[in-house]
């Protein structure tokens, strides 16, 4: 049962149709999705193992490395060597998208500002074939241990881990690309289990942190550098309004329109900034927001 605050938030942002679809998504148990870790294995090897073990799967159109596991649960795959050896990583489909838009290249200097538990960090290095220079930042000691564990388990190299609140990174750092998957209210990932965690204080605190983080991120970009901003929220307060805050305060910031030609099947919601992406939660996808901003001078 949605709280009145959450209902009003969704209606305030969208309309009753989206509220109805959102309410339905809360009760859905999404299938397990995995990312094949090409730093250690190949798609063909993993799909053969799955077939040999009679594990049904579906490949995702926009990524050969993303698989939807049709019937089996996490505990089934955790019993398999492909999990223990770091050949696969449990990761939602929506969460796999931001690194793909970052599009990391060999020798690029890339910052992952809120890196733990490491899914996106290791995906960035997988997309760059272990040839990018990545700085991964995490302020929480326990989460940092998990980040280190996953980086090592998945065989990701050239990653410099910094234990620090990313809002207070030194300005002498500069980066070609930055991924800011910002801490948020999680409105796009709500389920029956965590509905009670969502409240006005959480949203307000998240927005304040997001504005500080996106400002710091933009300051750390090189000229012509690109910032990819994402959240697992569908609230405009945490998404478009945070991006607009950056644009209004930096004349050298401009939106880069996301190339969505390969992502036509995504369940999207029309938002207030052309060229950005809001994913509506449904039976496969969590709610997510992605935008890219370029530093022009």
C-alpha angles and dihedrals in degrees: 000000000000117000117242089245092056093045091052091047093054093045090046090053099038134349143282092276092058089044090056093048090045091051090052091051092058091068097046121106104212120215120254113271126195139190117222108230103227091185086077108019147009134255091242093054094050095045089050091052091049092049092047089053092046092243109154117221143167125216118229116238096226097049133031088203096058119084132182111215105217104204113353125092133220093267091059094054093041088066091060127089091233088069098043091047094052095245092131134032127202105237133151118245093242091051091055092059105072095061089050090057090047085059096195118212136199114287094005115141106232132182124206101195101191100025110163133138086023106232095123093036093056091041089056091054091044090055089049093047090240090298103108123091105238130188113197118196127197128161100194115084097212093046090046090057089053090049092052091046094053094044090054095041093051094045097240113164137192093040119141110202119207124189101214144107100265091220088071101045113139113263093228088080114093129183140193092216135011130197113203108183090177128212106256146166091273092229089151094055100045119138136170088273099057104028092109091059091067115092143139094263090056092051093048093048091047093052092051091051093045093054091050093047096047090049091051091045092054091048090055095052121104118231107287089016120143128228119201110201120192140164136179088233131098095200114116088215089068097035124030093019092053091049091047089050089058094045093049092052098043120052089190093060120097134172117249110209111238114240101238098169092111094043103059094130095061115117101240138181120213108248139187100263118064112225096031127101132233114183117205115221112248140147092303108021135059118221110270142164127210130182134164126212127188126210103225100189 
